[in-house]
Amino acid sequence: MLIHYNIHMNIHSKKILEYIEREIVATTSDIAKLLKISWNTAESYLKDLAIENEIKKIKKEGVNLWMQKMWKKEYKEIKKEEH
């Protein structure tokens, strides 16, 4: 089962990273819809990418936002400007 998961993770990782690069920010639901998988599976893939330091998770008002690691600083600066 672990081998099966790793194969799917590798296939989906590229799609997830391309989506986040294009859209800047993604929710777990966005990724679930993109890959036609459950929310829980999408969340698992996203967490794995975060562990690998590919993306960062930001918890915002009951929703998980995912973005490339390099975007986290810019996101915080934008949020500061809004207040």
C-alpha positions as a printed Julia matrix, in Angstrom:
83×3 Matrix{Float64}:
   0.0    0.0     0.0
   2.86   2.4     0.78
   4.33   1.94   -2.71
   0.92   2.64   -4.27
   0.6    5.82   -2.18
   4.11   7.0    -3.14
   3.43   6.55   -6.86
   0.25   8.61   -6.63
   1.95  11.19   -4.43
   4.71  11.68   -7.02
   2.19  12.06   -9.84
   0.04  14.46   -7.86
   2.93  16.44   -6.35
   3.81  17.94   -9.71
   0.19  18.93  -10.4
  -0.18  20.44   -6.92
   3.03  22.45   -7.18
   2.13  23.69  -10.67
  -1.32  24.76   -9.44
   0.08  26.6    -6.42
   2.72  28.29   -8.54
   0.05  29.46  -10.98
  -2.62  30.46   -8.43
  -0.25  31.59   -5.62
  -2.62  30.32   -2.9
  -4.72  27.15   -2.82
  -7.12  25.58   -0.37
  -7.34  21.89    0.36
 -10.7   21.9    -1.44
  -9.1   23.44   -4.54
  -6.57  20.61   -4.67
  -9.21  17.93   -4.01
 -11.25  19.23   -6.96
  -8.18  19.55   -9.19
  -7.09  15.97   -8.59
 -10.61  14.51   -8.21
  -9.75  13.06   -4.81
 -11.25  13.38   -1.34
 -10.52  16.39    0.86
  -8.71  14.13    3.35
  -6.43  12.68    0.67
  -5.67  16.16   -0.67
  -4.84  17.34    2.85
  -2.5   14.37    3.29
  -0.67  15.14    0.03
  -0.37  18.81    0.98
   0.98  17.96    4.43
   3.59  15.69    2.83
   4.69  18.54    0.56
   4.9   20.85    3.57
   7.07  18.31    5.4
   9.33  18.24    2.33
   9.56  22.06    2.59
   7.95  22.56   -0.82
   4.95  24.53    0.46
   3.73  26.25    3.61
   0.4   26.02    5.41
  -1.33  29.08    6.75
  -4.4   28.63    8.95
  -6.85  31.42    8.19
 -10.33  31.68    9.72
 -11.21  28.0     9.52
  -9.54  27.29    6.19
  -6.11  25.93    5.35
  -4.25  28.0     2.78
  -1.28  26.48    1.01
   1.39  28.42   -0.84
   4.94  28.1    -2.02
   7.43  28.63    0.76
   8.84  31.76   -0.88
   5.4   33.4    -0.91
   4.78  33.28    2.84
   6.74  36.48    3.54
   4.98  38.38    0.73
   1.59  37.12    1.98
   2.28  38.43    5.49
   3.31  41.81    4.08
   0.08  42.05    2.08
  -1.96  41.18    5.17
  -0.16  43.86    7.21
  -0.97  46.46    4.53
  -4.67  45.51    4.66
  -4.9   46.37    8.37
